[in-house]
Amino acid sequence: MLEKRPSVRDRSGRQIGVKAALILLITISLLPYVLMVVTSFKTNEQFASSFWGIELPLHFENYGRAWNQVAPYLWNTIFIAAITIVLVLIVSSIAGFVLARYRFRGRNFIYGLVLLMMMIPGIANLIPLFVMMRDLGLLNTYTVLVIPYVTGGVVLGTVLFRNFVEGVPQSIFDAARVDGATDFRMYISIMLPLSRPVLGTIALMTVTTVWNDFFWPLLVLSDDSLRTVSVGLQFFQGQNATEVGPLMAGYFIASLPLVILFGFLSKYFLAGVQGGMPGSH
């Protein structure tokens, strides 16, 4: 017997149900963020009298107070994240390109070691890494943050970039080699432009790791002028525990760069997950 195909009405009903579920999920996910923004304009009295609603007048001075305390931590984090992203993209793209397109003895063994490093939990490296950084005299420097972030990002970045490069047709590289392109030229002019999705994915994952890391900066930095935003917000919270307005304003300011960056890189991230270029699906 022939199976009855779903009617247009049935498919439309399913789509409505799926869209309604997604809208509900997005609303629930954004609710704490919206509440944080609304609270950032309140005084303690307004917050006590109206937890959810908007109270007038709006106290924009909360953002001035929050910015004065959060800005140094924010610039530290942006500086460290920028250096980390550049180094991770350079090293992981070169390593992934070489491991995917060149045949040499020990290639699979090297890639196996890279995969093995992904299986080692970060907490297992904490004490040896701290002792090594202390012996090298790198505590209370930017370097003590950049080195672990770069090494951790390169491992995952190499795996993602290698898998992406292996999906690019070999005929493209063969045609470029016939035209006289060198290995460096193929990497710069062919591979990097094609790799924008995976590069965006790696960059977004790297900056998220740097931005959200709390324990390592807390452990290796005692100089307040070097602290990142995640640790700085903890001290800011201690100073403003009784003033919810400036505290929520500080959290909003700290989250804003990451939100903006995700907005710019989201199309590349989604394309990287799907395995293609932005707009190709």
Secondary structure as UniProt FT lines:
FT   HELIX           8..39
FT   TURN            40..41
FT   HELIX           44..49
FT   HELIX           61..101
FT   TURN            105..106
FT   HELIX           107..118
FT   HELIX           122..125
FT   HELIX           126..135
FT   TURN            136..137
FT   TURN            139..140
FT   HELIX           143..166
FT   HELIX           170..178
FT   TURN            179..180
FT   HELIX           183..186
FT   HELIX           187..191
FT   HELIX           192..194
FT   HELIX           196..212
FT   HELIX           215..220
FT   HELIX           224..226
FT   HELIX           229..239
FT   TURN            241..242
FT   HELIX           244..274
FT   TURN            278..279
//
